[in-house]
Amino acid sequence: MGRPTRINPEDCDVAELVVDDLVPLVSLSDLSAGAAATVEKCQKLSTIFLEMLKLAQILGRVLARQYRPRELAPTLADLEILESELQSWFTSMDPIYRVGGNFLRPSGEHHAKAVHRHLVHITYQ
């Protein structure tokens, strides 16, 4: 929709998601073959989804601090704190989700995972 990916923590009142929150409540054997394949594919993307959520929370704080009406302009110290949060997130992220090198998609990586990995990288940039 042309809006930055962000989560405003003031709009949320639920605990932070973890991988266990994304596991289906039913057994895969109880699902049709197509539904089970979709769930398995989504489970493979769950950890990168959680990384995107963490990034969206940081970006929410950045955008709120920078553009919230009726607030003082951010100080250099404010910006350094936000930059530190962003850098800390990036360095703690699992390296398999980083984009680098001379390849777009490592051999054997599913297309959907490659797309999501690049989406996280684009959002970070």
C-alpha positions in Angstrom: 0.0 0.0 0.0 3.0 2.2 -0.2 3.5 2.5 3.5 6.6 1.6 5.4 6.5 -1.8 7.1 6.2 -0.9 10.8 4.6 -1.8 14.0 3.7 0.8 16.6 4.1 -0.8 20.0 1.5 1.5 21.4 -1.1 -0.2 19.1 -0.2 -3.7 20.5 -1.2 -5.5 23.6 -0.1 -9.0 22.9 3.1 -10.8 23.8 5.8 -11.0 21.2 5.3 -13.9 18.8 7.6 -17.0 19.0 7.9 -19.9 16.6 5.6 -22.0 18.7 2.8 -19.5 18.1 3.0 -20.3 14.4 2.7 -24.1 14.7 -0.8 -25.3 13.6 -3.0 -26.7 16.4 -3.9 -29.7 14.3 -1.7 -32.6 13.1 -0.5 -32.4 9.5 -1.9 -35.9 9.0 -5.4 -34.5 9.7 -5.1 -32.1 6.8 -5.5 -32.7 3.1 -2.3 -33.2 1.2 -2.4 -29.7 -0.3 -3.1 -28.1 3.0 -0.4 -30.0 4.7 2.1 -29.0 2.0 1.1 -25.3 2.5 1.5 -25.5 6.3 4.9 -27.1 5.9 6.0 -24.4 3.5 4.8 -21.7 5.9 6.6 -23.3 8.8 9.8 -23.1 6.9 9.3 -19.4 6.6 8.2 -18.8 10.2 11.6 -17.8 11.5 12.2 -15.2 8.7 8.6 -13.9 9.4 9.7 -13.4 13.1 12.8 -11.5 11.9 10.6 -9.3 9.8 8.3 -8.6 12.9 11.4 -7.6 14.9 12.5 -5.3 12.2 9.0 -3.8 11.8 9.0 -3.0 15.5 12.3 -1.1 15.3 11.1 0.8 12.2 7.9 1.7 14.0 10.0 3.3 16.7 12.1 5.1 14.1 9.1 6.5 12.2 7.2 7.4 15.4 10.3 9.3 16.8 10.9 11.1 13.5 7.4 11.9 12.3 5.0 12.0 15.3 3.2 15.3 15.4 3.6 17.7 18.3 6.9 16.2 19.5 10.3 17.8 19.6 12.7 16.9 16.8 14.8 13.9 17.6 18.2 14.7 19.1 21.4 13.1 17.8 21.4 10.9 20.9 17.8 9.7 20.0 18.9 8.8 16.5 22.1 7.0 17.7 19.9 4.9 20.0 17.6 3.9 17.2 20.6 3.3 14.9 22.1 1.1 17.6 18.8 -0.9 17.9 18.7 -1.4 14.1 22.4 -2.5 14.0 22.0 -4.8 16.9 19.0 -6.5 15.2 21.0 -7.0 12.0 24.1 -8.5 13.7 21.9 -10.8 15.9 19.9 -12.0 12.9 20.8 -15.5 11.7 23.3 -15.2 8.9 21.3 -17.5 6.6 18.8 -14.7 6.3 21.3 -12.1 5.2 21.7 -11.1 1.5 25.3 -11.0 0.3 27.8 -12.3 -2.1 27.3 -12.6 -5.9 24.2 -14.8 -5.8 20.5 -14.1 -5.7 19.5 -17.5 -4.5 21.8 -20.2 -3.2 21.6 -23.6 -4.8 18.7 -25.5 -3.4 17.0 -22.6 -1.7 13.2 -22.5 -2.3 12.1 -19.4 -4.3 9.7 -18.3 -1.6 12.5 -18.3 1.0 14.7 -16.3 -1.3 12.0 -13.7 -1.9 11.3 -13.3 1.8 15.0 -13.1 2.7 15.4 -10.3 0.1 12.3 -8.5 1.3 13.7 -8.4 4.9 17.0 -7.0 3.5 15.2 -4.4 1.4 13.1 -3.3 4.4 16.3 -3.1 6.5 18.0 -0.9 3.9 
